[in-house]
Amino acid sequence: MSLPEIVSREEWHAAREELLVKEKVVTRARDALNAERRRLPMVEITEEYVFDGGDGKASLLDLFDARHQLVVYHFMFAPEWEAGCRSCSAFLDQIGHLAHLKARGTSFAVVSRAPFPRILPFKARMGWALPWYSSYDNGFNQDFGVTDEQSGQLVERPGLSCFLRDGDRVFHTYSTHERGLDGLGSTTSLLDLTALGRQEEWEEPKGRASDLGAPAGSDRIRYHDEYEF
């Protein structure tokens, strides 16, 4: 195994400061990219998708749970599989407490093509409380590019899609797949993919920080059991 070079504490500090300059460049570039993502146009969803979940049938609008935004993780779980994808399972293991997303008016849900009766025991095995729905009877996966036909067979791939609600109208704002999922899982990383972002005053474009009346800024973060929804 190749290990880092051993140096003095002073040499380490000098090297760390040099790297920090480059890290700040990346942070500013990421902020600029997030702002550009928030400026993307959106497309209205007119298809009436019907999902199966723990409370029975649900529409895409229902998945918002009355909040303004929805983040959907496209979990690879084909109808004929006995268990869900291992990589997707590792991704869900990284998702933190949903209260912090909900405090920003954002819901999170998992969608797979497997029938819900097959999803349920696997979800219990993994110990997840995340909302999970089956798209077995609709074309949601195909429409959002996570189930493709190749050589006459349906092939799954992981992905994540973001939606925005305006009244009863639902809009698709962003999707990413495969390597685009690298580094995601924290509350801020998921919010950075959405049209409204973290809803903080410093973000561009302006005018999206106070629309929800939700807590914004690190000084308003609460313990997850202290939020009032």
Secondary structure as UniProt FT lines:
FT   HELIX           9..38
FT   STRAND          43..44
FT   STRAND          50..53
FT   TURN            54..55
FT   STRAND          56..59
FT   HELIX           60..63
FT   TURN            64..66
FT   STRAND          69..74
FT   TURN            79..80
FT   HELIX           86..93
FT   HELIX           99..102
FT   TURN            103..105
FT   STRAND          106..112
FT   HELIX           116..126
FT   STRAND          132..134
FT   TURN            136..137
FT   HELIX           140..143
FT   TURN            144..145
FT   STRAND          147..150
FT   TURN            151..152
FT   STRAND          153..156
FT   STRAND          159..166
FT   TURN            167..168
FT   STRAND          169..177
FT   HELIX           178..181
FT   TURN            182..183
FT   HELIX           187..191
FT   TURN            192..193
FT   TURN            197..198
FT   TURN            201..202
FT   HELIX           218..220
FT   TURN            224..226
//
